[in-house]
């Protein structure tokens, strides 16, 4: 098809009727337009398919369909399935001119072009004839972007049971699966009602707040790159809370929008019924191996029913509870993630930092029944599992010591099992923040693990580097 750049004056005798969207009708014409695709990378082809129906009740001998673009484009081709026609173009418009248009017939036209400018490209299609006073117009808006990539987002909730007023942390990971770098990436994290935002990690990650949305400008993510954020919140009411996140970018054609959003439901409960008490049953001692002050407490079920698991909250502390699994209403707690029958007891080891004796009484211990936490290890896709444990040693007191090389200030999680296949593996809370390039961790039994190790041949360990 040859394009003739000819200036032609077409008389039209009525004001156009303008319709937003892809279809429009005026008395005398039916007009529909589709475009493929809805977003396009600069210099890639964009095709419009235009269908016009003659509803005038008469044969038209001067009939025009004009495409007017909001920015200069490069026209590649233009064709029509109906009758004899000519095509006229300049930098921002293309017009089909038909010699005849029979009543009741449909003329289908296709226009293919490329836009060199990123932004929103509007194509205004107008149908007119010198023989009728009606016109029809519709506008088609397409986003023209500079690159394409597949952005995705995933969310990770807490493993342990969440009780009202717990400090709870969940993670959001933004990924660029390629093939190109993604500029101007924006993450929107939406909080449900009934939670208080306590913190965002990394702490230097700036964001804006719009209603319940936290909006992060993550900049450019390279092909294969990712960004991990953690959110600490305090739920104030029991119930099922839905946390959601979405990711997008301007000037980007996302090749897979199915993974652009994610959500997770987190159930918040109140403490369960049960009669539990906790009392100290040892003096405070200094463990020279780990530099912590340690004290054993006895957790007992004095009620008439068994409990699935238990939590001991420690109040009024002057020293930090080093092995706390979490915090509730400002007070740290440890968990015993196993059943405790009526009249049964278990010893739990509390570890404090900095080392040194300090006043501590039984009134500072509050025991509650809770549900069993899911301590199944995270999936390999969200962690690094190829860490080399350099030492596994059984200490004289029967505890197991493991050591691994680490990255200072990164967080690691220990996983243990009673078989080498790790078929029933469990996480040992809490995770450890590496203070140096080597980390030592001691398996002393509850509350870190559900039972004390017996010997070096019956318990196996792995270490995960957290995102």
LODOSE-809095 format. One record per atom (N, C-alpha, C): residue in three letters; x, y, z. Coordinates in steps of 0.1 Angstrom, whole numbers, plus 5000, padded with zeros to 4 digits. Example, Ala and Ser with C-alpha at 12.3 -4.5 7.8 and 13.67 -1.06 7.14 Angstrom:
BEGIN
ALA513249435078 ALA512349555078 ALA513249675078 SER512849785071 SER513749895071 SER512950005079 
***
This chain:
BEGIN
UNK500949885000 UNK500050005000 UNK500950125000 UNK500750214990 UNK501450344990 UNK500750444998 UNK501550535004 UNK500950645012 UNK501250775004 UNK500150855002 UNK500250974995 UNK500051095004 UNK500951175006 UNK500851285015 UNK500251405008 UNK498851405009 UNK498051505001 UNK497151575011 UNK497151705011 UNK496251785019 UNK494951795012 UNK493851745020 UNK492551735014 UNK491551795023 UNK490751885019 UNK489751955027 UNK488451875026 UNK487951835038 UNK486751755038 UNK485651835045 UNK484551875039 UNK483551945046 UNK482651855054 UNK482551895067 UNK481651815076 UNK480651915082 UNK479351885083 UNK478451985086 UNK477751975099 UNK478251885108 UNK477651885122 UNK478751865132 UNK478551905145 UNK479451885155 UNK479551735158 UNK480751675161 UNK480951535163 UNK480451495177 UNK479851375178 UNK479451315190 UNK480651235195 UNK481151265208 UNK482451205213 UNK482051105224 UNK482550985223 UNK482250875232 UNK483550825238 UNK483650815252 UNK484850755258 UNK484750605257 UNK485850535254 UNK485850395253 UNK486250345239 UNK485850225236 UNK486250165223 UNK485050155213 UNK483850195217 UNK482750185208 UNK481950315208 UNK481350355197 UNK480450475197 UNK479450455186 UNK478350515188 UNK477250505178 UNK476650645177 UNK476450685165 UNK475650805162 UNK474550765152 UNK473450845150 UNK472450805141 UNK473050815127 UNK473150695121 UNK473750685108 UNK475050595107 UNK475850585119 UNK477050515119 UNK477150425132 UNK477750305130 UNK478150225141 UNK479750215141 UNK480350235152 UNK481850235152 UNK482350155164 UNK483250065161 UNK483949995172 UNK485449975168 UNK486349985178 UNK487749985176 UNK488349885186 UNK489349805182 UNK490149725191 UNK491649755188 UNK492449735198 UNK493849755196 UNK494649645202 UNK495749605196 UNK496649505201 UNK498049545200 UNK498749535211 UNK498349505225 UNK497849635232 UNK497449625245 UNK497049745252 UNK498249825257 UNK499349765258 UNK500649835261 UNK501649785251 UNK502549875247 UNK503549845237 UNK504849915240 UNK505949845237 UNK507349905239 UNK507549995227 UNK508250105230 UNK508650195219 UNK509250125207 UNK508850165195 UNK509350115183 UNK508749975179 UNK507949915188 UNK507249795185 UNK505949825178 UNK505449725171 UNK504149755163 UNK502949755172 UNK502049845169 UNK500749855175 UNK499749855164 UNK498749765165 UNK497749755154 UNK496349795159 UNK495649875152 UNK494249905154 UNK493349835144 UNK492249785149 UNK491249725140 UNK489949805141 UNK489449865130 UNK488349955131 UNK487149895123 UNK486049895129 UNK484849845122 UNK483749955122 UNK483249995110 UNK482250095108 UNK481050035100 UNK479850055106 UNK478650015099 UNK477850125094 UNK477450115082 UNK476550225075 UNK475150195080 UNK474650285088 UNK473250275093 UNK472450395088 UNK472850465078 UNK472150585073 UNK470950555065 UNK470750435060 UNK469650405051 UNK469850445037 UNK471150485033 UNK471450535020 UNK472850495015 UNK473050505003 UNK474350474997 UNK475250604999 UNK476350595005 UNK477250715007 UNK478350704996 UNK478550814990 UNK479650824980 UNK480850904984 UNK480850964995 UNK481951035001 UNK482051005016 UNK482850915019 UNK482950855033 UNK484350855038 UNK484550905051 UNK485950915055 UNK486050855070 UNK487150795072 UNK487550745086 UNK488950795089 UNK489050885099 UNK490350955102 UNK490850905116 UNK492150865116 UNK492850835129 UNK493750955132 UNK493451025143 UNK494351135148 UNK495051095160 UNK496351095160 UNK497251045171 UNK497651165179 UNK497851145192 UNK498251255201 UNK499751285201 UNK500551205194 UNK501951225192 UNK502451175179 UNK503551225173 UNK504051175160 UNK504351025161 UNK503950955150 UNK504150805149 UNK504750775136 UNK505150655134 UNK505650605121 UNK504550495117 UNK503850535106 UNK502850445101 UNK503550335093 UNK503150205095 UNK503750095088 UNK502850045077 UNK501550035080 UNK500649985070 UNK499250025073 UNK498450025063 UNK496950055064 UNK496249985053 UNK495149915057 UNK494449835047 UNK492949835051 UNK492149805041 UNK490649795043 UNK490149675036 UNK489149615042 UNK488549495036 UNK487349535027 UNK487049665026 UNK485849705019 UNK486049805008 UNK485649774997 UNK485549874986 UNK486849934981 UNK486650044973 UNK487750114968 UNK488050234977 UNK489350244981 UNK489650354990 UNK491050404988 UNK491250524993 UNK492550584993 UNK492950615008 UNK494350625010 UNK494850655023 UNK495750775023 UNK495450865032 UNK496250995033 UNK496850995047 UNK498151035048 UNK498851035061 UNK499751165062 UNK499951195075 UNK501051285079 UNK501651235092 UNK502351315099 UNK503051265111 UNK502051215122 UNK500851275123 UNK499951245134 UNK498651195130 UNK498351175117 UNK497051135113 UNK497051045101 UNK496050965100 UNK495850885088 UNK494350875085 UNK493950895072 UNK492550905067 UNK492350805056 UNK491250725058 UNK490750635047 UNK489650715040 UNK489750725027 UNK488650785019 UNK488050685010 UNK486650665012 UNK485950565004 UNK485050634993 UNK485050574981 UNK484250624971 UNK482750594973 UNK482450474978 UNK481050424981 UNK481050344994 UNK479850355000 UNK479650285013 UNK478150245013 UNK477850125010 UNK476450075009 UNK475750065022 UNK474550095023 UNK473750095035 UNK473749945041 UNK473949935054 UNK473949805061 UNK475249735060 UNK476249775052 UNK477549705051 UNK478449755062 UNK479549665064 UNK480549695074 UNK481849705068 UNK482549815070 UNK483949835065 UNK484849815077 UNK485849725074 UNK486849695084 UNK488249745079 UNK488849815088 UNK490149875085 UNK491249835095 UNK492449825091 UNK493549795101 UNK494649905098 UNK495149955109 UNK496250045109 UNK497349995118 UNK498549985113 UNK499749945121 UNK500750055121 UNK501250085133 UNK502250195135 UNK503150165146 UNK504250255147 UNK505150245158 UNK505250385164 UNK505350395178 UNK505550515184 UNK506950515191 UNK507650625188 UNK509050635194 UNK509050705208 UNK507850755212 UNK507850835224 UNK507050755235 UNK507650745247 UNK507050675258 UNK505950765264 UNK504950705269 UNK503750785275 UNK502450725271 UNK501450795272 UNK500150755268 UNK499750805254 UNK499550715245 UNK499250755231 UNK497650745229 UNK497050855225 UNK495650855222 UNK495350855207 UNK494550765203 UNK494150765189 UNK492650795188 UNK492350915183 UNK490950955181 UNK490450915167 UNK489450825166 UNK488950785153 UNK487650845151 UNK487550915139 UNK486350985136 UNK485750935122 UNK484450915122 UNK483750875110 UNK482850985105 UNK482951015092 UNK482251135087 UNK481951115072 UNK480851185067 UNK480551185053 UNK480051315049 UNK480251365037 UNK479751485032 UNK478251485029 UNK477651355030 UNK476251345026 UNK475251325038 UNK475851315050 UNK474951315062 UNK475451405072 UNK474651445081 UNK475051545091 UNK475551485104 UNK475651355104 UNK476151285117 UNK477651245115 UNK478351245127 UNK479651185128 UNK479651095140 UNK480651005141 UNK480950925153 UNK482450925156 UNK482750945169 UNK484150945173 UNK484350865185 UNK485450795186 UNK485850725198 UNK487350745201 UNK487750735213 UNK489250755217 UNK489750625222 UNK490950585218 UNK491650465223 UNK492950515229 UNK493150475241 UNK494450515248 UNK495250395251 UNK496550405246 UNK497450295248 UNK498750345255 UNK499250265264 UNK500550305271 UNK501750265262 UNK502550355259 UNK503850325252 UNK504950325262 UNK505750215264 UNK506750215274 UNK508050195268 UNK509150205276 UNK510550195271 UNK511150055271 UNK510549965280 UNK511249835281 UNK510149735286 UNK510549605287 UNK509649505292 UNK510349415302 UNK509649375312 UNK510149285322 UNK508949215329 UNK509249115337 UNK508249045345 UNK508449075360 UNK507649175365 UNK507749205379 UNK506849105387 UNK507249065399 UNK506448975407 UNK506649015422 UNK505648975430 UNK505749005445 UNK505248885452 UNK505848855464 UNK505448745472 UNK505448785487 UNK504648725495 UNK504548755509 UNK504748635518 UNK505348655529 UNK505648555539 UNK505148595553 UNK504248515558 UNK503748545571 UNK504548475582 UNK504148505595 UNK504948455606 UNK504548305608 UNK505548225613 UNK505348085615 UNK504548055628 UNK504848135638 UNK504248095651 UNK502848155653 UNK502148105663 UNK500748155666 UNK500848305669 UNK499848385664 UNK499848525667 UNK498748555677 UNK499048615688 UNK498048655698 UNK497848805698 UNK496648845702 UNK496348985702 UNK497449065709 UNK497849175703 UNK498949265708 UNK500349205707 UNK500549095700 UNK501849045696 UNK502449145687 UNK503849165687 UNK504549225677 UNK504749115666 UNK504249135654 UNK504249035644 UNK505049085632 UNK505849005626 UNK506649045614 UNK506248955602 UNK506049025591 UNK505848945578 UNK506749015568 UNK507048935557 UNK507948975547 UNK507248995534 UNK507849085526 UNK507449105512 UNK508649105503 UNK508649025493 UNK509749025483 UNK509249065469 UNK510049165464 UNK509749205450 UNK510849155441 UNK510449095430 UNK511349035421 UNK511249085406 UNK512349085399 UNK512349115385 UNK512748995378 UNK511848925371 UNK512248795364 UNK512648825350 UNK512848945346 UNK513448975333 UNK512448985322 UNK512949005309 UNK514348985305 UNK515149115307 UNK514549235309 UNK515249355310 UNK515149415324 UNK515949515326 UNK515849595339 UNK514549665340 UNK514049685352 UNK512749745354 UNK512949875361 UNK512749995354 UNK512950125361 UNK511650165369 UNK511850255378 UNK510750315385 UNK509750215392 UNK510350115398 UNK509450015404 UNK508850065417 UNK507550045418 UNK506750095430 UNK506049975436 UNK506249965449 UNK505549855457 UNK504549925466 UNK503349875466 UNK502249915475 UNK501949805485 UNK502149835497 UNK501849735508 UNK500549785516 UNK499549705516 UNK498249745522 UNK498049675535 UNK497849755546 UNK497549705559 UNK496049695561 UNK495649585568 UNK494249575572 UNK493849665584 UNK492649685586 UNK492249755598 UNK492549675610 UNK492849745621 UNK493049675634 UNK494549635636 UNK495449695629 UNK496849675632 UNK497549815633 UNK498649815641 UNK499449935643 UNK500849905636 UNK501249985627 UNK502549975621 UNK503650015631 UNK504549925634 UNK505649945644 UNK506949975637 UNK507149915625 UNK508449945619 UNK508549875605 UNK509549925597 UNK509849875584 UNK511349845583 UNK511749735578 UNK513149705576 UNK513349665561 UNK514449725555 UNK515549805560 UNK514949945565 UNK515649985576 UNK515150115582 UNK515350235573 UNK516350225564 UNK516550345555 UNK515650345543 UNK514750255542 UNK513850245530 UNK512650345533 UNK512650455525 UNK511650555527 UNK510350515520 UNK509250565525 UNK507950535519 UNK506950645522 UNK505850655515 UNK504750745518 UNK503550665522 UNK502650735529 UNK501450665534 UNK500250735528 UNK499450655522 UNK498150705516 UNK497050605521 UNK496250665531 UNK495250575537 UNK495950455544 UNK495550335541 UNK496150215546 UNK497250165538 UNK497750235528 UNK498750185518 UNK500150255522 UNK501150165522 UNK502550215523 UNK503150195509 UNK503550315503 UNK504050315490 UNK505550335489 UNK506250245483 UNK507750245483 UNK508250265468 UNK509050355466 UNK509750375453 UNK511050305454 UNK511150185447 UNK512350095448 UNK513350125438 UNK513150225429 UNK514150255419 UNK514150145408 UNK515350115403 UNK515550015392 UNK515849885398 UNK515149775393 UNK515549645396 UNK516149575384 UNK517349525385 UNK518049465374 UNK517349335371 UNK517649275359 UNK517149145355 UNK517649045366 UNK516748975372 UNK517048875382 UNK517248935396 UNK517049065397 UNK517249135410 UNK515949125419 UNK516149145432 UNK515049145441 UNK515249245452 UNK514149275459 UNK514249365471 UNK513349295482 UNK513949285494 UNK513149225505 UNK512849325516 UNK511649335520 UNK511249425531 UNK510449345541 UNK510649385554 UNK509949325565 UNK509149435572 UNK507949395576 UNK506949485583 UNK506649435596 UNK506849515607 UNK506449475620 UNK505249555624 UNK504149475628 UNK502849535631 UNK502449475644 UNK501449545651 UNK500849495663 UNK499349485660 UNK498749365659 UNK497349345657 UNK496649375671 UNK495649455671 UNK494949485684 UNK493649415686 UNK493249335676 UNK491949255677 UNK492149115672 UNK491449025677 UNK491448885672 UNK490648875659 UNK491048785651 UNK490348765638 UNK491248735627 UNK490748715615 UNK491548685603 UNK491948825596 UNK493148855595 UNK493648975589 UNK494248945576 UNK493849025566 UNK494449005552 UNK495449115549 UNK496649075547 UNK497749165543 UNK497949145528 UNK498149255520 UNK498349245506 UNK499349335501 UNK499949305489 UNK500949385483 UNK500849375468 UNK501249485461 UNK501249485446 UNK502449565442 UNK502849535429 UNK504049595424 UNK503749635409 UNK504349745405 UNK504249795392 UNK505349895388 UNK505349935376 UNK506450035372 UNK505950115360 UNK506250235360 UNK505950325348 UNK506950295337 UNK506550325325 UNK507350305313 UNK507850155312 UNK507050065316 UNK507349925316 UNK506249845311 UNK506449745301 UNK505549645297 UNK505749525305 UNK504849495315 UNK504949375323 UNK504449255315 UNK505249155313 UNK504949045304 UNK504048945312 UNK503948955325 UNK503048865332 UNK502548935344 UNK501248975343 UNK500649055354 UNK500048965365 UNK500048835363 UNK499348745372 UNK500148745386 UNK501448775385 UNK502248775398 UNK502448915403 UNK501749005399 UNK501949145403 UNK501349175417 UNK500549085422 UNK499949105435 UNK499948985443 UNK499948995456 UNK499948885465 UNK499248925478 UNK498748825485 UNK498148845498 UNK498348725507 UNK498248755520 UNK498248645530 UNK497348675541 UNK496648565546 UNK495648575557 UNK496348535570 UNK496348615580 UNK496948575593 UNK495948585603 UNK495748465610 UNK494748455621 UNK495348505634 UNK494648595640 UNK495048645653 UNK494048595664 UNK494548535675 UNK493748475685 UNK493948545698 UNK493048515707 UNK493248545721 UNK493848425728 UNK494348445740 UNK494948325747 UNK493848225749 UNK494148095749 UNK493247985750 UNK493047955765 UNK491947885768 UNK491747845782 UNK492747745787 UNK493047745799 UNK494047655805 UNK494547715818 UNK495047635827 UNK495647675839 UNK497047635840 UNK497947735837 UNK499347715837 UNK500047805846 UNK501147755852 UNK501947845861 UNK503447825857 UNK504247925859 UNK505747915857 UNK506447975869 UNK507447905874 UNK508247945885 UNK509647915882 UNK510547995889 UNK512047975887 UNK512347845895 UNK513347775890 UNK513747655898 UNK515247635897 UNK515947745894 UNK517447745895 UNK517947885898 UNK519147895902 UNK519848025904 UNK520248075890 UNK520548205889 UNK521148255877 UNK522648225876 UNK523048175864 UNK524448145862 UNK524948205849 UNK526248225849 UNK526848285837 UNK527348165828 UNK526948155816 UNK527448065806 UNK528648125799 UNK529848075802 UNK531048135795 UNK531148095781 UNK530347995776 UNK530447955762 UNK529748065753 UNK528648115758 UNK527848215750 UNK527848355756 UNK528348365769 UNK528348495775 UNK527048545780 UNK526048455782 UNK524748495786 UNK524448455801 UNK523548525807 UNK523048485820 UNK521848385818 UNK521948275824 UNK520948175822 UNK520148135835 UNK518948105834 UNK518148065845 UNK517047975840 UNK516747865848 UNK515747765844 UNK514447795851 UNK513347785844 UNK511947795850 UNK511247665848 UNK510247635856 UNK509447515855 UNK508047565851 UNK507647515839 UNK506247545834 UNK505447415837 UNK504247445844 UNK503447335848 UNK501947355844 UNK501247245840 UNK499847255837 UNK499147205850 UNK498447295857 UNK497747255869 UNK496247245866 UNK495847255854 UNK494447245850 UNK493947105848 UNK492747095845 UNK492046965843 UNK492146915828 UNK492646995819 UNK492746965805 UNK494146985800 UNK494546905790 UNK495746925783 UNK495747045775 UNK496947105772 UNK497047225763 UNK497947185751 UNK497647245740 UNK498347205728 UNK499747255728 UNK499947385733 UNK501247445734 UNK501147555745 UNK502247615748 UNK502247715759 UNK503147825756 UNK502947935763 UNK503748055762 UNK503948115776 UNK505248155778 UNK505548225791 UNK506048365788 UNK505248465792 UNK505548605791 UNK506348645803 UNK507448725801 UNK508248775811 UNK508148925812 UNK507748975824 UNK507449115826 UNK508549185834 UNK508549315834 UNK509449395843 UNK510949365842 UNK511449325830 UNK512849295829 UNK513749415829 UNK514849405835 UNK515949505833 UNK516949465823 UNK517049335820 UNK517949275810 UNK517149225799 UNK517749215787 UNK517049165775 UNK516849015776 UNK515648965773 UNK515448815772 UNK516048775758 UNK517248715758 UNK517948695746 UNK517248595737 UNK516648485743 UNK516048385735 UNK514548395734 UNK514048515735 UNK512648545733 UNK512148515719 UNK511048445717 UNK510548415704 UNK509648525699 UNK509348625707 UNK508448735703 UNK508148835714 UNK507348925712 UNK506949035721 UNK505449055721 UNK504849055733 UNK503449085734 UNK503149205743 UNK502649305737 UNK502349435745 UNK503549485752 UNK504649475745 UNK505949525751 UNK506649425759 UNK506149305762 UNK506849205771 UNK507249085762 UNK508549045764 UNK509048925756 UNK508448795761 UNK508448695753 UNK507948565757 UNK508748455750 UNK508748335756 UNK509248215750 UNK508048115748 UNK508248025739 UNK507147925736 UNK507547785738 UNK506647705743 UNK506847555744 UNK505947495734 UNK506447455722 UNK505647425711 UNK505347275711 UNK504747225722 UNK504347085723 UNK503247075734 UNK502546965733 UNK501446945743 UNK501946925757 UNK501146975766 UNK501446965780 UNK500246915787 UNK500246785791 UNK499046725798 UNK498846775812 UNK497646745817 UNK497446785831 UNK498446725841 UNK498846805850 UNK499846775860 UNK501246745854 UNK501446775841 UNK502746765835 UNK503546895836 UNK504846885837 UNK505747005838 UNK506946985828 UNK507547095825 UNK508747095816 UNK509647215820 UNK510947185820 UNK511947295823 UNK512147375810 UNK512147505811 UNK512547595801 UNK513747685805 UNK514647705796 UNK515847775799 UNK515647925794 UNK515748015803 UNK515748165799 UNK517148215798 UNK517448285788 UNK518848345786 UNK518648495785 UNK519548565792 UNK519448715794 UNK520848775790 UNK520648905785 UNK521848975781 UNK521649125785 UNK522649195790 UNK524049155792 UNK524149065804 UNK525248995804 UNK525448895815 UNK525648965828 UNK525248895839 UNK525348955852 UNK524048935859 UNK524048905872 UNK522848875880 UNK522049005882 UNK520748985883 UNK519749095885 UNK518549045892 UNK517749125898 UNK516549085906 UNK515549025896 UNK514948905900 UNK514048835892 UNK513148755901 UNK511748765900 UNK510848695908 UNK509848615900 UNK509148525907 UNK508148445900 UNK506948535895 UNK506648645902 UNK505548735898 UNK505848785884 UNK507048785879 UNK507348835865 UNK507048725854 UNK506648605858 UNK506348505848 UNK504848485847 UNK504348495835 UNK502848465832 UNK502748365821 UNK502048255824 UNK501948145815 UNK500548135809 UNK500548105796 UNK499248095789 UNK499247985779 UNK498047925777 UNK497847825767 UNK497647885753 UNK498347835743 UNK498247875729 UNK498147755720 UNK497847785707 UNK497847685697 UNK499247645693 UNK499447535686 UNK500747495682 UNK501147575670 UNK502347635671 UNK502947715660 UNK503447625648 UNK503247665636 UNK503847595625 UNK505347635623 UNK506147545628 UNK507647565627 UNK508247485616 UNK507447465605 UNK508047395593 UNK508947495586 UNK510147445582 UNK511147535576 UNK510647605564 UNK511047725561 UNK510647795548 UNK511147725536 UNK510447745525 UNK510747685512 UNK512147725507 UNK512847645500 UNK514147665495 UNK514147795486 UNK513047825479 UNK513047935470 UNK513148075478 UNK512848075490 UNK512848195498 UNK514048205508 UNK514948105508 UNK516048105517 UNK517348055509 UNK518448065516 UNK519648005511 UNK520047895520 UNK520147775514 UNK520247655523 UNK521647585521 UNK522547645514 UNK523847585511 UNK524947635521 UNK524547665534 UNK525447705543 UNK526247585549 UNK527547605551 UNK528347495555 UNK528547505571 UNK527947405578 UNK528147405592 UNK529547345595 UNK530447425601 UNK531847385602 UNK532147295614 UNK531247305624 UNK531547225636 UNK530147185642 UNK530047055646 UNK528947005655 UNK529546935666 UNK529446985678 UNK530146925690 UNK529146905701 UNK529146795708 UNK528346765720 UNK529146815732 UNK528546905739 UNK529246965751 UNK529146865763 UNK529946885773 UNK529946795785 UNK528546775791 UNK527746885791 UNK526446885797 UNK525346815788 UNK525746765776 UNK524846705767 UNK524246795756 UNK524446925758 UNK523947015747 UNK524747005735 UNK524147045724 UNK524847035711 UNK525247175706 UNK526547195702 UNK526947325697 UNK527247305682 UNK526747405674 UNK527047405660 UNK527547545657 UNK528447545647 UNK529147675643 UNK529147685628 UNK528947805622 UNK528947825608 UNK529447965605 UNK530047975593 UNK530548115588 UNK529348195585 UNK529448325588 UNK528248415587 UNK528648555581 UNK527648625577 UNK527748765573 UNK527248855585 UNK528048945589 UNK527749025601 UNK526449095599 UNK525549085609 UNK524249155609 UNK523149085600 UNK523548985593 UNK522448905586 UNK521848805596 UNK520548765592 UNK519748685601 UNK519748535596 UNK519948445606 UNK520048305603 UNK519048225611 UNK518548115605 UNK517548035612 UNK518147885612 UNK518047825624 UNK518547695626 UNK517347595625 UNK517547485617 UNK516547385615 UNK517047255621 UNK516247175628 UNK516747045633 UNK515746935630 UNK516246815631 UNK515446695628 UNK516046575635 UNK515246475636 UNK515746345642 UNK516246245632 UNK516146285619 UNK516646195608 UNK517446275597 UNK518246205591 UNK519146275581 UNK518446325569 UNK517246275566 UNK516446315555 UNK515646445558 UNK515546485571 UNK514846605575 UNK513346595572 UNK512846475573 UNK511446455569 UNK510446525579 UNK510946545591 UNK510046605601 UNK510746725608 UNK511446805599 UNK512346915604 UNK511447025610 UNK512047095620 UNK511347205626 UNK512347325628 UNK511847445628 UNK512647565631 UNK512847575645 UNK514047615649 UNK514447645663 UNK514347795665 UNK513247845672 UNK513147995674 UNK513948035686 UNK514448165686 UNK514248265675 UNK515448255665 UNK515248325654 UNK516448345645 UNK517548425651 UNK518748405645 UNK519948465651 UNK520448575642 UNK520748685648 UNK521448795640 UNK522948775642 UNK523648755632 UNK525148725633 UNK525848845638 UNK526548835650 UNK527348945655 UNK528748955649 UNK529148855642 UNK530448855636 UNK530448755624 UNK531648725619 UNK531748635607 UNK531648485610 UNK531548455623 UNK531348315627 UNK530248325638 UNK529348225638 UNK528248215647 UNK528248075654 UNK528148075667 UNK527947955675 UNK526547955681 UNK525847835680 UNK524547825685 UNK524447695693 UNK523847695704 UNK523747575713 UNK522347525714 UNK522147405711 UNK520847335713 UNK520747285727 UNK520047355736 UNK519947315750 UNK518547255753 UNK517747235743 UNK516347185745 UNK515347295746 UNK514247275753 UNK513147385754 UNK513647515761 UNK513247625755 UNK512147645745 UNK512647645731 UNK513947645728 UNK514447655714 UNK514047525706 UNK514147415712 UNK513747285706 UNK512747215716 UNK511947125710 UNK510847075719 UNK511446975729 UNK512646925727 UNK513246835737 UNK514746855737 UNK515446815747 UNK516846825748 UNK517546725739 UNK518646745733 UNK519346645725 UNK519846535734 UNK519846415729 UNK520346305737 UNK521746265734 UNK522146255722 UNK523546235718 UNK523746285704 UNK524946295700 UNK525346355687 UNK524846275675 UNK524446155677 UNK524046075665 UNK522546075662 UNK521746145671 UNK520246135669 UNK519646275666 UNK520446375664 UNK519846505660 UNK520646565649 UNK520046615638 UNK520746675627 UNK520246815625 UNK521146895619 UNK520947045618 UNK521247095604 UNK520547195601 UNK520747285589 UNK520647425593 UNK521247515585 UNK521147655588 UNK520647735575 UNK519647815577 UNK519147895566 UNK519648045567 UNK520048105556 UNK520248245556 UNK518948315552 UNK518348395560 UNK517148455558 UNK517248565547 UNK516148595540 UNK516248705530 UNK516548835536 
***
